[in-house]
Structure formats: structure tokens, C-alpha cells
């Protein structure tokens, strides 16, 4: 991920405000928020998966409590629209 780190540093050195962007993540894995939203979408298609649904909602809730960039990431991946469709 050196290219990613380099890009982040370049943006920061240019004065770009990255405060609403999640800049840390696992190497080749989507962020926990993105995974939970994708799993939520799948679970919404299966009425028998209520327990798993609650687990994914808890992950999204916990992540969104951490900071604004995580809430924005959840929103950009459709979490709020999916919540209202439940």
C-alpha cells in the first residue's frame, strides 16, 4: 500500500481536507463498514437470517460511533437506505 500512503501524504501536503475520508484500512480487504453493508444487503433477502442481520447492524452501529468518516463510508455504501427498507 505504499502508493496509497504516498497519495494520502501528497493530498495532505497540498492542504486537502481528508477529515471526512477513511484513510486507514486493511491491505486488500474492504473496510468493516463496507463489508457489513454488503452483508446487510444479502441478509435482507433472507427472512430467516434475523440473527445475522442484527450482528451486521451492530457492526455498522459500532463503526459509525467511531467517527464521521465511517458514517460517511456507511452512507456511501447504501447503509441508510437499507436501514429504511428493513
PDB file of N, CA, C and O in Angstrom:
ATOM      1  N   UNK A   1       0.802  -1.211   0.000  1.00  0.00           N
ATOM      2  CA  UNK A   1       0.000   0.000   0.000  1.00  0.00           C
ATOM      3  C   UNK A   1       0.845   1.275   0.000  1.00  0.00           C
ATOM      4  O   UNK A   1       0.344   2.333   0.380  1.00  0.00           O
ATOM      5  N   UNK A   2       2.103   1.202  -0.413  1.00  0.00           N
ATOM      6  CA  UNK A   2       2.904   2.429  -0.404  1.00  0.00           C
ATOM      7  C   UNK A   2       2.321   3.515  -1.301  1.00  0.00           C
ATOM      8  O   UNK A   2       2.411   4.696  -0.969  1.00  0.00           O
ATOM      9  N   UNK A   3       1.728   3.139  -2.427  1.00  0.00           N
ATOM     10  CA  UNK A   3       1.159   4.142  -3.331  1.00  0.00           C
ATOM     11  C   UNK A   3      -0.006   4.867  -2.663  1.00  0.00           C
ATOM     12  O   UNK A   3      -0.174   6.075  -2.833  1.00  0.00           O
ATOM     13  N   UNK A   4      -0.793   4.135  -1.918  1.00  0.00           N
ATOM     14  CA  UNK A   4      -1.933   4.738  -1.203  1.00  0.00           C
ATOM     15  C   UNK A   4      -1.444   5.722  -0.149  1.00  0.00           C
ATOM     16  O   UNK A   4      -1.940   6.844  -0.049  1.00  0.00           O
ATOM     17  N   UNK A   5      -0.464   5.285   0.635  1.00  0.00           N
ATOM     18  CA  UNK A   5       0.095   6.170   1.671  1.00  0.00           C
ATOM     19  C   UNK A   5       0.706   7.414   1.040  1.00  0.00           C
ATOM     20  O   UNK A   5       0.556   8.522   1.555  1.00  0.00           O
ATOM     21  N   UNK A   6       1.395   7.220  -0.079  1.00  0.00           N
ATOM     22  CA  UNK A   6       2.006   8.340  -0.775  1.00  0.00           C
ATOM     23  C   UNK A   6       0.942   9.321  -1.262  1.00  0.00           C
ATOM     24  O   UNK A   6       1.108  10.535  -1.141  1.00  0.00           O
ATOM     25  N   UNK A   7      -0.143   8.795  -1.808  1.00  0.00           N
ATOM     26  CA  UNK A   7      -1.225   9.660  -2.291  1.00  0.00           C
ATOM     27  C   UNK A   7      -1.840  10.451  -1.143  1.00  0.00           C
ATOM     28  O   UNK A   7      -2.121  11.641  -1.286  1.00  0.00           O
ATOM     29  N   UNK A   8      -2.049   9.793  -0.009  1.00  0.00           N
ATOM     30  CA  UNK A   8      -2.611  10.481   1.161  1.00  0.00           C
ATOM     31  C   UNK A   8      -1.682  11.589   1.615  1.00  0.00           C
ATOM     32  O   UNK A   8      -2.130  12.701   1.897  1.00  0.00           O
ATOM     33  N   UNK A   9      -0.396  11.296   1.688  1.00  0.00           N
ATOM     34  CA  UNK A   9       0.580  12.313   2.102  1.00  0.00           C
ATOM     35  C   UNK A   9       0.620  13.485   1.113  1.00  0.00           C
ATOM     36  O   UNK A   9       0.746  14.638   1.524  1.00  0.00           O
ATOM     37  N   UNK A  10       0.513  13.194  -0.178  1.00  0.00           N
ATOM     38  CA  UNK A  10       0.502  14.263  -1.180  1.00  0.00           C
ATOM     39  C   UNK A  10      -0.729  15.154  -1.014  1.00  0.00           C
ATOM     40  O   UNK A  10      -0.633  16.379  -1.080  1.00  0.00           O
ATOM     41  N   UNK A  11      -1.885  14.525  -0.798  1.00  0.00           N
ATOM     42  CA  UNK A  11      -3.095  15.322  -0.579  1.00  0.00           C
ATOM     43  C   UNK A  11      -2.949  16.199   0.659  1.00  0.00           C
ATOM     44  O   UNK A  11      -3.307  17.377   0.635  1.00  0.00           O
ATOM     45  N   UNK A  12      -2.429  15.630   1.729  1.00  0.00           N
ATOM     46  CA  UNK A  12      -2.252  16.397   2.967  1.00  0.00           C
ATOM     47  C   UNK A  12      -1.282  17.558   2.753  1.00  0.00           C
ATOM     48  O   UNK A  12      -1.519  18.667   3.231  1.00  0.00           O
ATOM     49  N   UNK A  13      -0.185  17.298   2.029  1.00  0.00           N
ATOM     50  CA  UNK A  13       0.803  18.358   1.797  1.00  0.00           C
ATOM     51  C   UNK A  13       0.243  19.475   0.926  1.00  0.00           C
ATOM     52  O   UNK A  13       0.735  20.603   0.965  1.00  0.00           O
ATOM     53  N   UNK A  14      -0.792  19.162   0.136  1.00  0.00           N
ATOM     54  CA  UNK A  14      -1.441  20.159  -0.713  1.00  0.00           C
ATOM     55  C   UNK A  14      -2.586  20.857   0.012  1.00  0.00           C
ATOM     56  O   UNK A  14      -3.270  21.707  -0.558  1.00  0.00           O
ATOM     57  N   UNK A  15      -2.788  20.487   1.289  1.00  0.00           N
ATOM     58  CA  UNK A  15      -3.829  21.129   2.074  1.00  0.00           C
ATOM     59  C   UNK A  15      -5.224  20.573   1.867  1.00  0.00           C
ATOM     60  O   UNK A  15      -6.205  21.204   2.258  1.00  0.00           O
ATOM     61  N   UNK A  16      -5.328  19.396   1.257  1.00  0.00           N
ATOM     62  CA  UNK A  16      -6.639  18.786   1.035  1.00  0.00           C
ATOM     63  C   UNK A  16      -7.173  18.281   2.373  1.00  0.00           C
ATOM     64  O   UNK A  16      -6.461  17.607   3.118  1.00  0.00           O
ATOM     65  N   UNK A  17      -8.418  18.607   2.669  1.00  0.00           N
ATOM     66  CA  UNK A  17      -9.054  18.180   3.909  1.00  0.00           C
ATOM     67  C   UNK A  17      -9.542  16.743   3.752  1.00  0.00           C
ATOM     68  O   UNK A  17     -10.488  16.481   3.008  1.00  0.00           O
ATOM     69  N   UNK A  18      -8.900  15.819   4.449  1.00  0.00           N
ATOM     70  CA  UNK A  18      -9.263  14.409   4.382  1.00  0.00           C
ATOM     71  C   UNK A  18     -10.021  13.959   5.628  1.00  0.00           C
ATOM     72  O   UNK A  18     -10.147  12.760   5.879  1.00  0.00           O
ATOM     73  N   UNK A  19     -10.523  14.909   6.405  1.00  0.00           N
ATOM     74  CA  UNK A  19     -11.152  14.564   7.679  1.00  0.00           C
ATOM     75  C   UNK A  19     -12.446  13.768   7.516  1.00  0.00           C
ATOM     76  O   UNK A  19     -12.869  13.105   8.463  1.00  0.00           O
ATOM     77  N   UNK A  20     -13.077  13.813   6.361  1.00  0.00           N
ATOM     78  CA  UNK A  20     -14.314  13.059   6.134  1.00  0.00           C
ATOM     79  C   UNK A  20     -14.088  11.812   5.298  1.00  0.00           C
ATOM     80  O   UNK A  20     -15.029  11.253   4.735  1.00  0.00           O
ATOM     81  N   UNK A  21     -12.836  11.379   5.221  1.00  0.00           N
ATOM     82  CA  UNK A  21     -12.486  10.208   4.417  1.00  0.00           C
ATOM     83  C   UNK A  21     -11.770   9.204   5.310  1.00  0.00           C
ATOM     84  O   UNK A  21     -10.855   9.564   6.050  1.00  0.00           O
ATOM     85  N   UNK A  22     -12.190   7.943   5.239  1.00  0.00           N
ATOM     86  CA  UNK A  22     -11.494   6.887   5.981  1.00  0.00           C
ATOM     87  C   UNK A  22     -10.197   6.617   5.228  1.00  0.00           C
ATOM     88  O   UNK A  22     -10.220   6.165   4.084  1.00  0.00           O
ATOM     89  N   UNK A  23      -9.069   6.895   5.874  1.00  0.00           N
ATOM     90  CA  UNK A  23      -7.783   6.750   5.195  1.00  0.00           C
ATOM     91  C   UNK A  23      -7.017   5.517   5.641  1.00  0.00           C
ATOM     92  O   UNK A  23      -5.974   5.203   5.066  1.00  0.00           O
ATOM     93  N   UNK A  24      -7.512   4.806   6.657  1.00  0.00           N
ATOM     94  CA  UNK A  24      -6.836   3.582   7.071  1.00  0.00           C
ATOM     95  C   UNK A  24      -7.715   2.389   6.739  1.00  0.00           C
ATOM     96  O   UNK A  24      -8.940   2.465   6.833  1.00  0.00           O
ATOM     97  N   UNK A  25      -7.081   1.278   6.347  1.00  0.00           N
ATOM     98  CA  UNK A  25      -7.823   0.055   6.058  1.00  0.00           C
ATOM     99  C   UNK A  25      -6.844  -1.094   5.989  1.00  0.00           C
ATOM    100  O   UNK A  25      -5.630  -0.889   5.983  1.00  0.00           O
ATOM    101  N   UNK A  26      -7.374  -2.304   5.938  1.00  0.00           N
ATOM    102  CA  UNK A  26      -6.550  -3.496   5.756  1.00  0.00           C
ATOM    103  C   UNK A  26      -6.072  -3.519   4.308  1.00  0.00           C
ATOM    104  O   UNK A  26      -6.698  -2.924   3.432  1.00  0.00           O
ATOM    105  N   UNK A  27      -4.985  -4.195   4.068  1.00  0.00           N
ATOM    106  CA  UNK A  27      -4.335  -4.185   2.754  1.00  0.00           C
ATOM    107  C   UNK A  27      -5.298  -4.424   1.591  1.00  0.00           C
ATOM    108  O   UNK A  27      -5.639  -3.478   0.881  1.00  0.00           O
ATOM    109  N   UNK A  28      -5.730  -5.625   1.384  1.00  0.00           N
ATOM    110  CA  UNK A  28      -6.573  -5.922   0.225  1.00  0.00           C
ATOM    111  C   UNK A  28      -7.990  -6.292   0.630  1.00  0.00           C
ATOM    112  O   UNK A  28      -8.648  -7.084  -0.045  1.00  0.00           O
ATOM    113  N   UNK A  29      -8.461  -5.717   1.738  1.00  0.00           N
ATOM    114  CA  UNK A  29      -9.789  -6.041   2.233  1.00  0.00           C
ATOM    115  C   UNK A  29     -10.629  -4.782   2.327  1.00  0.00           C
ATOM    116  O   UNK A  29     -10.130  -3.720   2.698  1.00  0.00           O
ATOM    117  N   UNK A  30     -11.901  -4.901   1.991  1.00  0.00           N
ATOM    118  CA  UNK A  30     -12.788  -3.752   2.177  1.00  0.00           C
ATOM    119  C   UNK A  30     -12.905  -3.407   3.663  1.00  0.00           C
ATOM    120  O   UNK A  30     -12.730  -4.271   4.521  1.00  0.00           O
ATOM    121  N   UNK A  31     -13.194  -2.172   3.954  1.00  0.00           N
ATOM    122  CA  UNK A  31     -13.366  -1.718   5.329  1.00  0.00           C
ATOM    123  C   UNK A  31     -14.525  -2.459   5.985  1.00  0.00           C
ATOM    124  O   UNK A  31     -15.430  -2.929   5.295  1.00  0.00           O
ATOM    125  N   UNK A  32     -14.504  -2.567   7.313  1.00  0.00           N
ATOM    126  CA  UNK A  32     -15.554  -3.267   8.065  1.00  0.00           C
ATOM    127  C   UNK A  32     -16.936  -2.702   7.751  1.00  0.00           C
ATOM    128  O   UNK A  32     -17.909  -3.452   7.678  1.00  0.00           O
ATOM    129  N   UNK A  33     -17.031  -1.387   7.564  1.00  0.00           N
ATOM    130  CA  UNK A  33     -18.315  -0.760   7.247  1.00  0.00           C
ATOM    131  C   UNK A  33     -18.829  -1.276   5.900  1.00  0.00           C
ATOM    132  O   UNK A  33     -20.002  -1.627   5.773  1.00  0.00           O
ATOM    133  N   UNK A  34     -17.962  -1.319   4.913  1.00  0.00           N
ATOM    134  CA  UNK A  34     -18.350  -1.765   3.573  1.00  0.00           C
ATOM    135  C   UNK A  34     -18.792  -3.230   3.623  1.00  0.00           C
ATOM    136  O   UNK A  34     -19.815  -3.587   3.040  1.00  0.00           O
ATOM    137  N   UNK A  35     -18.027  -4.079   4.317  1.00  0.00           N
ATOM    138  CA  UNK A  35     -18.406  -5.489   4.435  1.00  0.00           C
ATOM    139  C   UNK A  35     -19.757  -5.650   5.107  1.00  0.00           C
ATOM    140  O   UNK A  35     -20.586  -6.437   4.650  1.00  0.00           O
ATOM    141  N   UNK A  36     -19.989  -4.916   6.184  1.00  0.00           N
ATOM    142  CA  UNK A  36     -21.251  -5.032   6.914  1.00  0.00           C
ATOM    143  C   UNK A  36     -22.430  -4.591   6.047  1.00  0.00           C
ATOM    144  O   UNK A  36     -23.486  -5.224   6.071  1.00  0.00           O
ATOM    145  N   UNK A  37     -22.260  -3.516   5.285  1.00  0.00           N
ATOM    146  CA  UNK A  37     -23.340  -3.041   4.407  1.00  0.00           C
ATOM    147  C   UNK A  37     -23.635  -4.076   3.317  1.00  0.00           C
ATOM    148  O   UNK A  37     -24.798  -4.343   3.013  1.00  0.00           O
ATOM    149  N   UNK A  38     -22.593  -4.651   2.734  1.00  0.00           N
ATOM    150  CA  UNK A  38     -22.795  -5.675   1.707  1.00  0.00           C
ATOM    151  C   UNK A  38     -23.484  -6.910   2.290  1.00  0.00           C
ATOM    152  O   UNK A  38     -24.381  -7.482   1.670  1.00  0.00           O
ATOM    153  N   UNK A  39     -23.058  -7.313   3.485  1.00  0.00           N
ATOM    154  CA  UNK A  39     -23.694  -8.455   4.144  1.00  0.00           C
ATOM    155  C   UNK A  39     -25.143  -8.138   4.507  1.00  0.00           C
ATOM    156  O   UNK A  39     -26.016  -8.999   4.400  1.00  0.00           O
ATOM    157  N   UNK A  40     -25.392  -6.911   4.933  1.00  0.00           N
ATOM    158  CA  UNK A  40     -26.749  -6.492   5.272  1.00  0.00           C
ATOM    159  C   UNK A  40     -27.663  -6.639   4.058  1.00  0.00           C
ATOM    160  O   UNK A  40     -28.788  -7.126   4.173  1.00  0.00           O
ATOM    161  N   UNK A  41     -27.176  -6.221   2.913  1.00  0.00           N
ATOM    162  CA  UNK A  41     -27.969  -6.325   1.689  1.00  0.00           C
ATOM    163  C   UNK A  41     -28.350  -7.777   1.400  1.00  0.00           C
ATOM    164  O   UNK A  41     -29.489  -8.067   1.031  1.00  0.00           O
ATOM    165  N   UNK A  42     -27.389  -8.684   1.571  1.00  0.00           N
ATOM    166  CA  UNK A  42     -27.665 -10.102   1.336  1.00  0.00           C
ATOM    167  C   UNK A  42     -28.672 -10.644   2.359  1.00  0.00           C
ATOM    168  O   UNK A  42     -29.572 -11.410   2.016  1.00  0.00           O
ATOM    169  N   UNK A  43     -28.502 -10.232   3.617  1.00  0.00           N
ATOM    170  CA  UNK A  43     -29.372 -10.727   4.678  1.00  0.00           C
ATOM    171  C   UNK A  43     -30.803 -10.233   4.526  1.00  0.00           C
ATOM    172  O   UNK A  43     -31.744 -10.920   4.923  1.00  0.00           O
ATOM    173  N   UNK A  44     -30.970  -9.057   3.958  1.00  0.00           N
ATOM    174  CA  UNK A  44     -32.310  -8.518   3.771  1.00  0.00           C
ATOM    175  C   UNK A  44     -33.127  -9.369   2.800  1.00  0.00           C
ATOM    176  O   UNK A  44     -34.357  -9.312   2.797  1.00  0.00           O
ATOM    177  N   UNK A  45     -32.445 -10.143   1.993  1.00  0.00           N
ATOM    178  CA  UNK A  45     -33.120 -11.010   1.027  1.00  0.00           C
ATOM    179  C   UNK A  45     -33.588 -12.316   1.663  1.00  0.00           C
ATOM    180  O   UNK A  45     -34.311 -13.084   1.028  1.00  0.00           O
ATOM    181  N   UNK A  46     -33.182 -12.583   2.922  1.00  0.00           N
ATOM    182  CA  UNK A  46     -33.481 -13.853   3.584  1.00  0.00           C
ATOM    183  C   UNK A  46     -34.142 -13.586   4.936  1.00  0.00           C
ATOM    184  O   UNK A  46     -33.480 -13.150   5.878  1.00  0.00           O
ATOM    185  N   UNK A  47     -35.425 -13.843   5.029  1.00  0.00           N
ATOM    186  CA  UNK A  47     -36.168 -13.556   6.260  1.00  0.00           C
ATOM    187  C   UNK A  47     -35.698 -14.390   7.442  1.00  0.00           C
ATOM    188  O   UNK A  47     -35.897 -13.991   8.590  1.00  0.00           O
ATOM    189  N   UNK A  48     -35.083 -15.532   7.189  1.00  0.00           N
ATOM    190  CA  UNK A  48     -34.643 -16.422   8.264  1.00  0.00           C
ATOM    191  C   UNK A  48     -33.306 -15.996   8.864  1.00  0.00           C
ATOM    192  O   UNK A  48     -32.818 -16.638   9.794  1.00  0.00           O
ATOM    193  N   UNK A  49     -32.726 -14.960   8.365  1.00  0.00           N
ATOM    194  CA  UNK A  49     -31.386 -14.561   8.793  1.00  0.00           C
ATOM    195  C   UNK A  49     -31.405 -13.399   9.783  1.00  0.00           C
ATOM    196  O   UNK A  49     -30.469 -12.600   9.810  1.00  0.00           O
ATOM    197  N   UNK A  50     -32.451 -13.292  10.592  1.00  0.00           N
ATOM    198  CA  UNK A  50     -32.589 -12.153  11.500  1.00  0.00           C
ATOM    199  C   UNK A  50     -31.422 -12.016  12.469  1.00  0.00           C
ATOM    200  O   UNK A  50     -30.960 -10.903  12.720  1.00  0.00           O
ATOM    201  N   UNK A  51     -30.938 -13.128  13.017  1.00  0.00           N
ATOM    202  CA  UNK A  51     -29.825 -13.057  13.965  1.00  0.00           C
ATOM    203  C   UNK A  51     -28.569 -12.496  13.293  1.00  0.00           C
ATOM    204  O   UNK A  51     -27.881 -11.644  13.854  1.00  0.00           O
ATOM    205  N   UNK A  52     -28.286 -12.981  12.097  1.00  0.00           N
ATOM    206  CA  UNK A  52     -27.130 -12.464  11.351  1.00  0.00           C
ATOM    207  C   UNK A  52     -27.331 -10.993  11.000  1.00  0.00           C
ATOM    208  O   UNK A  52     -26.387 -10.203  11.030  1.00  0.00           O
ATOM    209  N   UNK A  53     -28.556 -10.639  10.670  1.00  0.00           N
ATOM    210  CA  UNK A  53     -28.882  -9.252  10.354  1.00  0.00           C
ATOM    211  C   UNK A  53     -28.551  -8.345  11.533  1.00  0.00           C
ATOM    212  O   UNK A  53     -27.957  -7.280  11.368  1.00  0.00           O
ATOM    213  N   UNK A  54     -28.945  -8.784  12.724  1.00  0.00           N
ATOM    214  CA  UNK A  54     -28.678  -7.981  13.923  1.00  0.00           C
ATOM    215  C   UNK A  54     -27.176  -7.854  14.167  1.00  0.00           C
ATOM    216  O   UNK A  54     -26.712  -6.805  14.612  1.00  0.00           O
ATOM    217  N   UNK A  55     -26.418  -8.902  13.884  1.00  0.00           N
ATOM    218  CA  UNK A  55     -24.955  -8.847  14.034  1.00  0.00           C
ATOM    219  C   UNK A  55     -24.346  -7.795  13.106  1.00  0.00           C
ATOM    220  O   UNK A  55     -23.479  -7.021  13.511  1.00  0.00           O
ATOM    221  N   UNK A  56     -24.812  -7.780  11.855  1.00  0.00           N
ATOM    222  CA  UNK A  56     -24.281  -6.808  10.887  1.00  0.00           C
ATOM    223  C   UNK A  56     -24.679  -5.379  11.267  1.00  0.00           C
ATOM    224  O   UNK A  56     -23.882  -4.450  11.140  1.00  0.00           O
ATOM    225  N   UNK A  57     -25.909  -5.215  11.729  1.00  0.00           N
ATOM    226  CA  UNK A  57     -26.341  -3.887  12.172  1.00  0.00           C
ATOM    227  C   UNK A  57     -25.485  -3.407  13.343  1.00  0.00           C
ATOM    228  O   UNK A  57     -25.170  -2.221  13.438  1.00  0.00           O
ATOM    229  N   UNK A  58     -25.111  -4.320  14.228  1.00  0.00           N
ATOM    230  CA  UNK A  58     -24.269  -3.963  15.373  1.00  0.00           C
ATOM    231  C   UNK A  58     -22.885  -3.516  14.903  1.00  0.00           C
ATOM    232  O   UNK A  58     -22.331  -2.559  15.444  1.00  0.00           O
ATOM    233  N   UNK A  59     -22.325  -4.195  13.908  1.00  0.00           N
ATOM    234  CA  UNK A  59     -21.019  -3.795  13.364  1.00  0.00           C
ATOM    235  C   UNK A  59     -21.107  -2.382  12.795  1.00  0.00           C
ATOM    236  O   UNK A  59     -20.251  -1.538  13.061  1.00  0.00           O
ATOM    237  N   UNK A  60     -22.147  -2.141  12.014  1.00  0.00           N
ATOM    238  CA  UNK A  60     -22.303  -0.807  11.406  1.00  0.00           C
ATOM    239  C   UNK A  60     -22.492   0.239  12.497  1.00  0.00           C
ATOM    240  O   UNK A  60     -21.897   1.315  12.432  1.00  0.00           O
ATOM    241  N   UNK A  61     -23.311  -0.063  13.495  1.00  0.00           N
ATOM    242  CA  UNK A  61     -23.526   0.885  14.590  1.00  0.00           C
ATOM    243  C   UNK A  61     -22.212   1.191  15.312  1.00  0.00           C
ATOM    244  O   UNK A  61     -21.884   2.355  15.541  1.00  0.00           O
ATOM    245  N   UNK A  62     -21.467   0.150  15.668  1.00  0.00           N
ATOM    246  CA  UNK A  62     -20.203   0.346  16.384  1.00  0.00           C
ATOM    247  C   UNK A  62     -19.205   1.151  15.559  1.00  0.00           C
ATOM    248  O   UNK A  62     -18.548   2.052  16.081  1.00  0.00           O
ATOM    249  N   UNK A  63     -19.093   0.829  14.270  1.00  0.00           N
ATOM    250  CA  UNK A  63     -18.170   1.557  13.398  1.00  0.00           C
ATOM    251  C   UNK A  63     -18.588   3.019  13.251  1.00  0.00           C
ATOM    252  O   UNK A  63     -17.745   3.916  13.273  1.00  0.00           O
ATOM    253  N   UNK A  64     -19.880   3.251  13.101  1.00  0.00           N
ATOM    254  CA  UNK A  64     -20.366   4.623  12.904  1.00  0.00           C
ATOM    255  C   UNK A  64     -20.205   5.475  14.162  1.00  0.00           C
ATOM    256  O   UNK A  64     -20.151   6.702  14.072  1.00  0.00           O
ATOM    257  N   UNK A  65     -20.129   4.853  15.306  1.00  0.00           N
ATOM    258  CA  UNK A  65     -19.901   5.595  16.552  1.00  0.00           C
ATOM    259  C   UNK A  65     -18.467   6.102  16.665  1.00  0.00           C
ATOM    260  O   UNK A  65     -18.190   7.017  17.440  1.00  0.00           O
ATOM    261  N   UNK A  66     -17.556   5.510  15.894  1.00  0.00           N
ATOM    262  CA  UNK A  66     -16.140   5.873  15.999  1.00  0.00           C
ATOM    263  C   UNK A  66     -15.889   7.290  15.491  1.00  0.00           C
ATOM    264  O   UNK A  66     -15.283   8.103  16.190  1.00  0.00           O
ATOM    265  N   UNK A  67     -16.355   7.592  14.273  1.00  0.00           N
ATOM    266  CA  UNK A  67     -16.113   8.935  13.747  1.00  0.00           C
ATOM    267  C   UNK A  67     -16.957   9.205  12.494  1.00  0.00           C
ATOM    268  O   UNK A  67     -17.586   8.305  11.938  1.00  0.00           O
ATOM    269  N   UNK A  68     -16.946  10.458  12.079  1.00  0.00           N
ATOM    270  CA  UNK A  68     -17.720  10.894  10.919  1.00  0.00           C
ATOM    271  C   UNK A  68     -17.304  10.195   9.622  1.00  0.00           C
ATOM    272  O   UNK A  68     -18.184   9.810   8.852  1.00  0.00           O
ATOM    273  N   UNK A  69     -16.010  10.012   9.338  1.00  0.00           N
ATOM    274  CA  UNK A  69     -15.660   9.339   8.086  1.00  0.00           C
ATOM    275  C   UNK A  69     -16.283   7.949   7.951  1.00  0.00           C
ATOM    276  O   UNK A  69     -16.653   7.538   6.850  1.00  0.00           O
ATOM    277  N   UNK A  70     -16.399   7.233   9.053  1.00  0.00           N
ATOM    278  CA  UNK A  70     -17.034   5.912   8.986  1.00  0.00           C
ATOM    279  C   UNK A  70     -18.526   6.030   8.705  1.00  0.00           C
ATOM    280  O   UNK A  70     -19.090   5.194   7.999  1.00  0.00           O
ATOM    281  N   UNK A  71     -19.168   7.054   9.247  1.00  0.00           N
ATOM    282  CA  UNK A  71     -20.592   7.265   8.949  1.00  0.00           C
ATOM    283  C   UNK A  71     -20.781   7.611   7.478  1.00  0.00           C
ATOM    284  O   UNK A  71     -21.721   7.141   6.837  1.00  0.00           O
ATOM    285  N   UNK A  72     -19.887   8.429   6.952  1.00  0.00           N
ATOM    286  CA  UNK A  72     -19.950   8.792   5.534  1.00  0.00           C
ATOM    287  C   UNK A  72     -19.712   7.559   4.664  1.00  0.00           C
ATOM    288  O   UNK A  72     -20.394   7.366   3.658  1.00  0.00           O
ATOM    289  N   UNK A  73     -18.738   6.717   5.054  1.00  0.00           N
ATOM    290  CA  UNK A  73     -18.457   5.491   4.312  1.00  0.00           C
ATOM    291  C   UNK A  73     -19.678   4.578   4.308  1.00  0.00           C
ATOM    292  O   UNK A  73     -20.006   3.990   3.278  1.00  0.00           O
ATOM    293  N   UNK A  74     -20.346   4.455   5.440  1.00  0.00           N
ATOM    294  CA  UNK A  74     -21.562   3.634   5.517  1.00  0.00           C
ATOM    295  C   UNK A  74     -22.634   4.192   4.591  1.00  0.00           C
ATOM    296  O   UNK A  74     -23.296   3.443   3.872  1.00  0.00           O
ATOM    297  N   UNK A  75     -22.801   5.500   4.613  1.00  0.00           N
ATOM    298  CA  UNK A  75     -23.823   6.136   3.768  1.00  0.00           C
ATOM    299  C   UNK A  75     -23.504   5.945   2.295  1.00  0.00           C
ATOM    300  O   UNK A  75     -24.398   5.654   1.500  1.00  0.00           O
ATOM    301  N   UNK A  76     -22.239   6.106   1.923  1.00  0.00           N
ATOM    302  CA  UNK A  76     -21.855   5.973   0.513  1.00  0.00           C
ATOM    303  C   UNK A  76     -22.042   4.548   0.007  1.00  0.00           C
ATOM    304  O   UNK A  76     -22.133   4.314  -1.198  1.00  0.00           O
ATOM    305  N   UNK A  77     -22.098   3.601   0.933  1.00  0.00           N
ATOM    306  CA  UNK A  77     -22.310   2.210   0.550  1.00  0.00           C
ATOM    307  C   UNK A  77     -23.747   1.767   0.765  1.00  0.00           C
ATOM    308  O   UNK A  77     -24.040   0.572   0.743  1.00  0.00           O
ATOM    309  N   UNK A  78     -24.644   2.723   0.972  1.00  0.00           N
ATOM    310  CA  UNK A  78     -26.069   2.449   0.995  1.00  0.00           C
ATOM    311  C   UNK A  78     -26.647   1.987   2.309  1.00  0.00           C
ATOM    312  O   UNK A  78     -27.780   1.506   2.334  1.00  0.00           O
ATOM    313  N   UNK A  79     -25.908   2.114   3.418  1.00  0.00           N
ATOM    314  CA  UNK A  79     -26.383   1.608   4.697  1.00  0.00           C
ATOM    315  C   UNK A  79     -27.720   2.244   5.105  1.00  0.00           C
ATOM    316  O   UNK A  79     -28.634   1.534   5.525  1.00  0.00           O
ATOM    317  N   UNK A  80     -27.837   3.530   4.988  1.00  0.00           N
ATOM    318  CA  UNK A  80     -29.035   4.202   5.481  1.00  0.00           C
ATOM    319  C   UNK A  80     -30.257   3.843   4.651  1.00  0.00           C
ATOM    320  O   UNK A  80     -31.343   3.659   5.201  1.00  0.00           O
ATOM    321  N   UNK A  81     -30.100   3.742   3.351  1.00  0.00           N
ATOM    322  CA  UNK A  81     -31.223   3.321   2.505  1.00  0.00           C
ATOM    323  C   UNK A  81     -31.661   1.910   2.869  1.00  0.00           C
ATOM    324  O   UNK A  81     -32.853   1.604   2.881  1.00  0.00           O
ATOM    325  N   UNK A  82     -30.688   1.052   3.166  1.00  0.00           N
ATOM    326  CA  UNK A  82     -31.006  -0.331   3.541  1.00  0.00           C
ATOM    327  C   UNK A  82     -31.695  -0.368   4.906  1.00  0.00           C
ATOM    328  O   UNK A  82     -32.592  -1.185   5.115  1.00  0.00           O
ATOM    329  N   UNK A  83     -31.293   0.503   5.839  1.00  0.00           N
ATOM    330  CA  UNK A  83     -31.937   0.545   7.158  1.00  0.00           C
ATOM    331  C   UNK A  83     -33.410   0.877   6.995  1.00  0.00           C
ATOM    332  O   UNK A  83     -34.262   0.263   7.638  1.00  0.00           O
ATOM    333  N   UNK A  84     -33.714   1.835   6.147  1.00  0.00           N
ATOM    334  CA  UNK A  84     -35.096   2.268   5.989  1.00  0.00           C
ATOM    335  C   UNK A  84     -35.940   1.269   5.206  1.00  0.00           C
ATOM    336  O   UNK A  84     -37.168   1.341   5.216  1.00  0.00           O
ATOM    337  N   UNK A  85     -35.279   0.340   4.530  1.00  0.00           N
ATOM    338  CA  UNK A  85     -36.035  -0.672   3.804  1.00  0.00           C
ATOM    339  C   UNK A  85     -36.354  -1.882   4.674  1.00  0.00           C
ATOM    340  O   UNK A  85     -37.131  -2.749   4.275  1.00  0.00           O
ATOM    341  N   UNK A  86     -35.753  -1.941   5.870  1.00  0.00           N
ATOM    342  CA  UNK A  86     -35.970  -3.090   6.776  1.00  0.00           C
ATOM    343  C   UNK A  86     -37.386  -3.080   7.307  1.00  0.00           C
ATOM    344  O   UNK A  86     -37.761  -3.961   8.081  1.00  0.00           O
TER     345      UNK A  86
END
